[in-house]
C-alpha cells in the first residue's frame, strides 16, 4: 500500500490523500489519464511516476519544470517513508507514505484513488478553524492560494488539430466544473507571471512554465530552440498550449517536389502509428510551403550518451537492445507501404526514463536517400543507400554497426577495411565478439542487400539464439 497526501502550501497540513493498494505504477499530472490529477500551471500533463521495483518504490520525474526534493531537482530516486516531493519549484507538495496513512492524518481529505473511484468530499470537514477560507459560487470552500486537484480537465495535446491556438491561461478559464462545482483557475500570481525567478540557461519559466525566449513562431507553435540541423532538415523544440513538443521540417534548399512529397507521405503515416518503440506524433501541417511534423518529447538518453556516460554494454544487454529495436522495425516495415527509418544510429535510439528500459526510435523523416550523394554518408548507412536506394535491407544493415558500437564504443569506421573480401565492414576484427554474433553481423552488413536478413524478426530470432557465456 502507498498513500499520497497533498499538503497545504503554507501550513503543510494534509488537504487531500489518495491510497493505492494494488497499483505498481502511479502517475501524477494534469492529464485526465493520470491516477492523481492536479491542475496547476506549472504541472505537466504527465509530471511524475511512482514505480514499484522489487518491492521498493521509486519516484521518476517527467515534467518539463522538474520535480524537487529538499529544493534539489531530481530525476529518479528511491522513496523513503514520508518523503515530500514538489512538482516544479512553485508547484504542489505531495508527501508519500509507504504503507498505511499515519493515524494523525486520518482526517485528510480522501481524493480520487483511481480514475474509477470518485468521491465528493467537503473541505470544510478537514480544515482547522484558524485556516482562512473563501466561498466560491456553488458553495465550494477553498483555501486561499491553494490549487485544488480536479478530476476532469480538457486534454491539451491529444488531438492538436482539434484545438484552437491559445495559451494555457485561456484554457484554464474555460475548464468545466466537477460534480457541479466550479473548476479552479490558476492563482493570480501565476496568471501574471513575469518570470522573476528564471535564471541561467533554463528554457522555461519555473513558475508559469512558459518559454523564456521564442526565436520564431511557426503556425501555432513557438520555437524555443533548434535541437539538430542535418543535411535535409532541422529539429526544433517548440511550445504550444502549455506543452513543449518537437517539430521537424525541411531546410529551404531542399523544398523540392519529390522531397516534399516523401516528407508528407512519411509524416501522414507516422500520425497513424501506435507502438511503444515510437514517439507519439501529434500534428502535421504546411506553413509557407514547408511541411512540419510534430511529436511529443521522449525523455531519456540516447545510446550514444549511454555508452559515453555509463560504459559499454555487455553482450547480453546489447542483444536485448537490438531485439527491442527489431520489434519496432518489424512494425514499421509491415506498414503499407513499408515505413523506413533511413537514419538508424546510436543517437537516434533513446533509452527512456519511463517506462524504464523502453527503447524509442527518433530521427524520423531524415530522407537520407534523397541527399546521400550530396552529403557525407552516415557511418551506419548501407552502401546502396548512399546511392539513393531505400529498402528494408538498408535499415537492417545499420543494426550491425550499432551492435558493435554498443559493445566497443568505437565508431564503425574502425572496422571497415579493404581486405580479402573487398571494402566492407569486418565484424571478425571486433575484439571479444562471440562467434555467433560475428556470423550475424557479417550477414547484416553484407554489401549485397539480397544476402542480408529479409526481415527484422529474422534478425531478432537469430540474436535470441546466441549463446552467451559469462
C-alpha positions as CSV (number, residue, x, y, z in Angstrom):
1,X,0.0,0.0,0.0
2,X,1.1,3.5,-0.7
3,X,-0.6,6.8,0.2
4,X,-0.1,10.2,-1.4
5,X,-1.0,13.3,0.5
6,X,-1.4,16.8,-0.9
7,X,0.0,19.3,1.6
8,X,-1.2,22.9,2.2
9,X,1.3,25.2,0.6
10,X,1.8,27.3,3.7
11,X,1.0,25.2,6.8
12,X,2.0,21.8,5.4
13,X,-1.2,20.2,6.7
14,X,-2.8,17.4,4.8
15,X,-5.5,18.6,2.4
16,X,-6.3,15.6,0.2
17,X,-5.0,12.0,0.0
18,X,-5.0,9.0,-2.3
19,X,-4.4,5.4,-1.3
20,X,-3.4,2.7,-3.7
21,X,-3.3,-1.0,-2.7
22,X,-2.7,-2.8,-5.9
23,X,-1.1,-0.5,-8.4
24,X,2.6,-0.9,-9.2
25,X,2.8,2.3,-11.2
26,X,1.1,5.6,-10.1
27,X,1.1,8.6,-12.4
28,X,0.6,12.2,-11.4
29,X,-0.1,15.2,-13.6
30,X,-2.6,17.4,-15.3
31,X,-3.9,15.0,-17.8
32,X,-7.1,13.0,-17.0
33,X,-5.4,9.7,-17.7
34,X,-3.3,10.1,-14.5
35,X,-4.1,8.3,-11.3
36,X,-3.7,11.6,-9.4
37,X,-4.9,14.7,-11.3
38,X,-3.5,18.1,-10.3
39,X,-4.3,21.2,-12.1
40,X,-1.5,23.8,-11.9
41,X,0.1,26.0,-14.5
42,X,3.5,24.5,-13.6
43,X,2.5,20.8,-13.5
44,X,3.0,18.9,-16.8
45,X,0.4,16.7,-18.3
46,X,2.4,13.7,-17.1
47,X,4.7,15.1,-14.4
48,X,5.7,12.2,-12.1
49,X,5.6,8.4,-12.0
50,X,5.9,6.4,-8.8
51,X,7.0,2.9,-9.7
52,X,7.4,-0.3,-7.6
53,X,10.5,-2.2,-8.4
54,X,11.5,-5.3,-6.5
55,X,9.2,-4.4,-3.6
56,X,10.6,-0.9,-3.3
57,X,9.2,2.3,-4.7
58,X,11.0,4.9,-6.7
59,X,9.9,8.4,-8.0
60,X,10.7,9.3,-11.6
61,X,10.4,12.9,-12.8
62,X,8.9,13.5,-16.3
63,X,7.7,17.1,-16.1
64,X,9.4,19.9,-18.1
65,X,9.5,22.1,-14.9
66,X,11.1,19.3,-12.8
67,X,10.5,17.6,-9.5
68,X,12.2,18.7,-6.3
69,X,13.2,17.1,-3.0
70,X,14.6,19.5,-0.4
71,X,14.8,22.2,-3.0
72,X,17.1,20.0,-5.2
73,X,15.9,18.9,-8.6
74,X,15.7,15.1,-9.0
75,X,15.2,12.8,-12.0
76,X,14.9,9.5,-10.2
77,X,15.3,8.4,-6.6
78,X,14.2,5.7,-4.2
79,X,11.2,6.6,-2.0
80,X,11.5,6.5,1.8
81,X,8.5,6.8,4.0
82,X,7.2,10.4,4.4
83,X,9.2,11.7,1.5
84,X,7.9,15.0,0.3
85,X,8.2,15.9,-3.4
86,X,7.4,19.2,-5.0
87,X,6.1,19.4,-8.6
88,X,8.1,22.3,-10.1
89,X,9.8,24.9,-7.9
90,X,6.5,26.6,-7.1
91,X,4.1,23.7,-7.5
92,X,2.1,21.5,-5.1
93,X,3.9,19.4,-2.4
94,X,3.0,15.8,-2.1
95,X,4.0,13.6,0.8
96,X,4.5,9.9,0.1
97,X,3.7,7.3,2.8
98,X,4.8,3.7,2.1
99,X,2.2,1.6,3.9
100,X,-0.9,2.8,5.6
101,X,-1.5,6.5,6.2
102,X,-0.4,7.6,9.7
103,X,-3.2,7.8,12.3
104,X,-2.9,11.5,12.7
105,X,-3.6,12.0,9.0
106,X,-6.9,10.2,9.1
107,X,-8.9,13.4,8.7
108,X,-7.2,14.3,5.4
109,X,-9.5,14.7,2.5
110,X,-9.7,11.4,0.6
111,X,-9.3,12.1,-3.1
112,X,-9.6,10.0,-6.3
113,X,-7.9,6.7,-5.5
114,X,-8.2,5.7,-9.1
115,X,-9.9,7.1,-12.1
116,X,-12.8,4.7,-11.5
117,X,-13.3,5.6,-7.8
118,X,-14.8,9.1,-7.4
119,X,-15.8,10.8,-4.1
120,X,-17.5,14.1,-3.2
121,X,-15.6,15.5,-0.3
122,X,-16.0,18.7,1.6
123,X,-13.0,20.8,2.5
124,X,-14.9,22.3,5.5
125,X,-14.7,18.9,7.2
126,X,-10.9,18.7,7.3
127,X,-9.5,22.3,7.7
128,X,-8.6,23.7,11.1
129,X,-10.8,26.6,12.2
130,X,-7.8,29.0,12.0
131,X,-7.3,28.4,8.3
132,X,-8.9,31.2,6.3
133,X,-11.5,30.2,3.7
134,X,-13.2,31.9,0.8
135,X,-16.5,30.7,-0.5
136,X,-16.8,30.3,-4.3
137,X,-20.1,30.3,-6.2
138,X,-21.9,27.0,-5.6
139,X,-20.6,26.7,-2.0
140,X,-17.2,25.3,-2.6
141,X,-14.8,26.2,0.2
142,X,-11.3,27.0,-0.8
143,X,-8.0,27.7,0.9
144,X,-6.6,31.0,-0.4
145,X,-3.8,30.4,-2.9
146,X,-4.2,26.6,-2.9
147,X,-4.7,24.9,-6.2
148,X,-7.2,22.1,-5.7
149,X,-6.9,18.9,-7.7
150,X,-9.7,18.4,-10.1
151,X,-10.9,15.1,-11.6
152,X,-11.7,16.3,-15.1
153,X,-10.0,18.7,-17.5
154,X,-9.6,19.1,-21.2
155,X,-6.8,17.3,-22.9
156,X,-4.4,19.9,-24.3
157,X,-2.5,17.9,-26.9
158,X,-4.2,14.5,-27.5
159,X,-5.5,15.9,-30.8
160,X,-3.9,19.2,-31.6
161,X,-5.7,19.6,-34.8
162,X,-9.0,19.9,-32.8
163,X,-7.7,22.7,-30.5
164,X,-7.5,26.3,-31.5
165,X,-4.3,28.1,-30.6
166,X,-4.2,30.0,-27.4
167,X,-2.3,29.9,-24.2
168,X,-2.8,27.8,-21.1
169,X,-4.4,30.7,-19.1
170,X,-7.3,30.8,-21.5
171,X,-7.7,27.0,-21.3
172,X,-7.8,27.2,-17.6
173,X,-10.6,29.8,-17.7
174,X,-12.6,27.5,-20.0
175,X,-12.4,24.4,-17.8
176,X,-15.7,22.8,-16.9
177,X,-16.6,22.1,-13.3
178,X,-16.6,18.8,-11.5
179,X,-19.5,17.3,-9.6
180,X,-21.4,20.5,-10.0
181,X,-18.6,22.6,-8.6
182,X,-16.7,25.3,-10.4
183,X,-13.2,24.4,-11.6
184,X,-10.3,26.1,-10.1
185,X,-8.2,28.6,-12.1
186,X,-4.6,29.3,-11.5
187,X,-3.7,31.9,-8.8
188,X,-3.3,35.5,-10.0
189,X,0.4,35.5,-9.4
190,X,0.9,32.7,-12.0
191,X,-1.5,34.3,-14.5
192,X,0.5,37.5,-14.4
193,X,3.9,35.8,-14.0
194,X,6.8,37.9,-15.4
195,X,9.4,35.1,-14.7
196,X,11.0,36.7,-11.6
197,X,13.0,33.5,-10.7
198,X,14.2,32.5,-14.2
199,X,17.9,32.2,-14.0
200,X,20.7,30.7,-16.0
201,X,20.2,28.8,-19.3
202,X,16.7,27.4,-18.5
203,X,14.3,27.4,-21.4
204,X,11.1,27.6,-19.5
205,X,9.9,29.7,-16.5
206,X,10.0,27.6,-13.3
207,X,6.8,29.3,-12.1
208,X,4.3,29.6,-15.1
209,X,6.0,27.1,-17.4
210,X,6.0,29.4,-20.4
211,X,9.1,29.7,-22.7
212,X,11.6,32.4,-21.7
213,X,12.8,33.2,-25.2
214,X,11.0,32.5,-28.5
215,X,13.1,32.6,-31.7
216,X,10.2,32.5,-34.1
217,X,6.6,31.4,-34.5
218,X,5.7,28.7,-36.9
219,X,1.9,28.3,-37.3
220,X,0.6,27.8,-33.7
221,X,4.0,26.8,-32.4
222,X,6.6,29.0,-30.7
223,X,10.2,27.8,-31.5
224,X,12.3,27.7,-28.3
225,X,15.5,26.1,-29.6
226,X,17.0,24.3,-32.6
227,X,18.0,20.9,-31.4
228,X,19.6,19.5,-34.5
229,X,20.5,20.7,-38.0
230,X,21.2,18.0,-40.6
231,X,21.6,17.9,-44.4
232,X,17.9,17.8,-45.2
233,X,16.2,19.5,-42.3
234,X,16.1,20.7,-38.8
235,X,14.6,19.5,-35.5
236,X,13.3,22.2,-33.1
237,X,12.0,22.3,-29.5
238,X,8.6,24.2,-29.7
239,X,5.9,25.2,-27.3
240,X,2.2,25.3,-27.7
241,X,-0.8,25.5,-25.3
242,X,1.3,24.8,-22.2
243,X,3.3,21.8,-23.6
244,X,6.8,21.5,-25.1
245,X,7.0,19.4,-28.2
246,X,9.5,18.5,-31.0
247,X,9.0,19.9,-34.6
248,X,10.7,18.6,-37.7
249,X,10.8,20.4,-41.0
250,X,13.0,20.6,-44.2
251,X,15.7,23.2,-45.0
252,X,14.7,25.8,-47.6
253,X,17.2,24.5,-50.1
254,X,15.5,21.1,-50.1
255,X,12.0,22.2,-50.8
256,X,11.8,20.2,-54.0
257,X,8.6,18.4,-55.1
258,X,10.0,14.8,-54.6
259,X,11.3,15.6,-51.1
260,X,8.2,17.4,-50.0
261,X,6.1,14.5,-51.3
262,X,8.2,12.0,-49.4
263,X,8.1,14.1,-46.2
264,X,4.3,14.4,-46.4
265,X,3.8,10.7,-47.1
266,X,6.0,9.6,-44.2
267,X,4.5,12.2,-41.8
268,X,1.0,11.1,-42.7
269,X,1.9,7.5,-42.0
270,X,3.6,8.3,-38.7
271,X,0.5,10.1,-37.4
272,X,-1.5,6.8,-37.6
273,X,1.0,4.6,-35.8
274,X,0.9,3.4,-32.2
275,X,3.8,1.3,-30.9
276,X,5.8,1.6,-27.6
277,X,9.0,1.9,-29.6
278,X,7.8,5.0,-31.4
279,X,7.2,8.6,-30.3
280,X,3.7,9.9,-30.3
281,X,3.3,12.0,-33.4
282,X,0.5,14.6,-32.9
283,X,0.4,17.1,-35.8
284,X,1.3,17.7,-39.4
285,X,0.9,21.0,-41.2
286,X,2.2,23.1,-44.0
287,X,3.4,26.6,-43.3
288,X,4.7,28.9,-46.1
289,X,5.1,25.9,-48.3
290,X,7.2,23.9,-45.8
291,X,5.8,20.7,-44.3
292,X,6.1,20.3,-40.5
293,X,5.8,17.2,-38.3
294,X,5.2,17.5,-34.6
295,X,5.7,14.8,-31.9
296,X,5.8,14.6,-28.2
297,X,9.1,14.7,-26.4
298,X,10.9,11.5,-25.4
299,X,12.6,11.6,-22.1
300,X,15.8,9.6,-21.5
301,X,19.2,9.3,-23.0
302,X,20.5,8.2,-26.4
303,X,22.7,5.1,-26.6
304,X,25.5,7.4,-27.8
305,X,25.1,9.1,-24.4
306,X,24.5,5.9,-22.5
307,X,27.8,4.4,-23.7
308,X,29.7,7.6,-23.1
309,X,28.4,8.1,-19.6
310,X,27.9,4.5,-18.2
311,X,30.3,2.5,-20.3
312,X,30.0,-0.4,-22.7
313,X,27.0,-2.8,-22.7
314,X,27.5,-6.5,-22.1
315,X,26.7,-8.8,-25.0
316,X,23.5,-9.8,-23.2
317,X,22.5,-6.1,-22.8
318,X,23.4,-5.3,-26.4
319,X,21.5,-8.2,-27.8
320,X,18.4,-7.2,-25.7
321,X,18.7,-3.7,-27.0
322,X,18.8,-4.6,-30.7
323,X,16.0,-7.1,-30.2
324,X,13.8,-4.3,-29.0
325,X,14.8,-2.2,-32.0
326,X,13.9,-5.1,-34.3
327,X,10.4,-5.3,-32.8
328,X,9.8,-1.6,-33.7
329,X,11.4,-2.0,-37.2
330,X,9.3,-5.1,-37.9
331,X,6.2,-3.0,-37.1
332,X,7.3,-0.2,-39.3
333,X,8.3,-2.4,-42.2
334,X,4.9,-4.1,-42.1
335,X,3.1,-0.9,-42.9
336,X,1.7,-0.3,-46.3
337,X,3.8,1.0,-47.9
338,X,6.7,-0.1,-45.7
339,X,7.9,2.8,-43.5
340,X,11.7,3.0,-43.4
341,X,13.7,4.9,-40.8
342,X,16.7,5.6,-43.1
343,X,18.9,7.0,-40.3
344,X,19.4,4.4,-37.6
345,X,22.4,5.1,-35.4
346,X,23.0,5.3,-31.6
347,X,22.0,8.9,-31.4
348,X,18.5,8.0,-32.6
349,X,17.9,5.2,-30.2
350,X,16.6,6.6,-26.9
351,X,16.5,4.6,-23.7
352,X,13.5,6.1,-22.0
353,X,13.4,7.0,-18.3
354,X,9.8,5.8,-18.2
355,X,8.9,3.1,-18.9
356,X,12.3,2.1,-17.6
357,X,14.4,0.4,-20.2
358,X,12.0,1.0,-23.1
359,X,13.8,2.0,-26.3
360,X,12.3,4.5,-28.6
361,X,13.4,5.3,-32.2
362,X,13.7,9.0,-33.1
363,X,15.2,10.8,-36.0
364,X,12.4,10.1,-38.5
365,X,11.9,11.9,-41.8
366,X,15.6,12.2,-42.3
367,X,15.1,11.5,-46.0
368,X,18.7,10.4,-46.2
369,X,18.2,8.6,-49.5
370,X,17.5,11.9,-51.2
371,X,20.7,13.6,-50.1
372,X,23.1,10.7,-49.7
373,X,25.0,11.5,-52.9
374,X,25.4,15.2,-52.0
375,X,26.3,14.9,-48.3
376,X,28.6,13.0,-46.1
377,X,27.2,9.5,-45.6
378,X,26.5,8.2,-42.1
379,X,28.9,5.5,-40.8
380,X,25.9,3.3,-40.2
381,X,24.5,3.7,-43.7
382,X,24.2,0.7,-46.1
383,X,26.2,1.1,-49.3
384,X,23.2,1.1,-51.6
385,X,21.6,3.8,-49.5
386,X,24.5,6.1,-50.4
387,X,23.4,5.6,-54.0
388,X,19.9,6.9,-53.2
389,X,18.2,3.5,-52.8
390,X,16.0,2.9,-49.8
391,X,15.0,-0.6,-48.8
392,X,14.1,-2.6,-45.7
393,X,17.6,-4.2,-46.1
394,X,19.2,-0.8,-45.6
395,X,17.5,-0.3,-42.2
396,X,18.7,-3.8,-41.2
397,X,22.3,-3.1,-42.3
398,X,22.6,-0.4,-39.6
399,X,21.9,-2.9,-36.8
400,X,25.3,-4.5,-37.3
401,X,27.5,-1.4,-36.7
402,X,25.1,-0.2,-33.9
403,X,25.5,-3.6,-32.1
404,X,29.3,-3.3,-32.4
405,X,29.3,0.3,-31.1
406,X,27.3,-0.8,-28.0
407,X,29.9,-3.4,-27.3
408,X,33.1,-1.4,-28.1
409,X,32.2,2.3,-28.0
410,X,34.0,2.6,-31.4
411,X,32.7,4.2,-34.5
412,X,32.0,1.8,-37.4
413,X,34.9,3.1,-39.5
414,X,37.3,1.3,-37.1
415,X,36.1,-2.0,-38.6
416,X,35.8,-1.0,-42.3
417,X,38.8,-2.1,-44.4
418,X,39.9,-3.2,-47.9
419,X,40.8,-6.8,-47.3
420,X,40.2,-10.3,-48.7
421,X,36.5,-9.7,-49.4
422,X,36.9,-6.2,-50.7
423,X,35.9,-3.0,-48.9
424,X,33.3,-3.8,-46.2
425,X,32.6,-4.0,-42.5
426,X,34.6,-6.8,-40.9
427,X,33.0,-7.9,-37.6
428,X,35.6,-10.7,-37.1
429,X,38.1,-8.0,-36.2
430,X,35.9,-6.8,-33.2
431,X,37.8,-7.9,-30.0
432,X,36.0,-10.4,-27.9
433,X,32.9,-10.8,-30.1
434,X,31.1,-14.1,-29.8
435,X,31.5,-16.3,-32.9
436,X,27.7,-16.4,-33.4
437,X,27.5,-12.6,-33.3
438,X,30.3,-12.4,-35.9
439,X,28.2,-14.5,-38.2
440,X,25.0,-12.5,-37.6
441,X,26.7,-9.1,-38.1
442,X,28.6,-10.3,-41.2
443,X,25.3,-11.2,-42.7
444,X,23.7,-7.9,-41.6
445,X,26.5,-5.8,-43.2
446,X,26.8,-7.7,-46.4
447,X,27.5,-5.2,-49.3
448,X,24.8,-7.1,-51.2
449,X,21.2,-6.4,-49.9
450,X,19.9,-9.8,-51.1
451,X,22.5,-11.5,-48.8
452,X,21.1,-9.9,-45.7
453,X,18.2,-11.0,-43.5
454,X,14.8,-10.5,-45.1
455,X,13.0,-9.1,-42.0
456,X,13.8,-7.5,-38.6
457,X,12.0,-10.5,-37.0
458,X,14.6,-12.8,-38.6
459,X,17.4,-10.7,-37.1
460,X,15.8,-10.8,-33.6
461,X,15.3,-14.6,-33.8
462,X,19.0,-15.0,-34.8
463,X,20.1,-12.8,-31.9
464,X,17.9,-14.6,-29.4
465,X,19.5,-17.9,-30.4
466,X,23.0,-16.7,-29.5
467,X,24.6,-18.5,-26.5
468,X,26.4,-16.0,-24.3
469,X,28.9,-17.4,-21.8
470,X,29.9,-15.5,-18.7
